């Protein structure tokens, strides 16, 4: 279980949402939205997995401090 990966995925969600909105506004292809929606659903599955694994190992994800690489990404 890598808590830093959890932070990375959580921070990626707003970006994915912004891409989804842009595609919805600008794309003529409904397939574009379907691909993006599938990606967002995968992110939710991944976050749920991280939460389950953290619980199993007694890790409090709310207490995880981002390491330098994640700070740069999140910043």
Buried (B, 14 or more C-beta within 10 A) or exposed (E): BEBBEBBBBBBBBEEBEEBBEEBEEEEEEEEBEEEBBEEBEEBEEBBEEBEEBBEEEEBEBEEBEBEEEBEEEEE
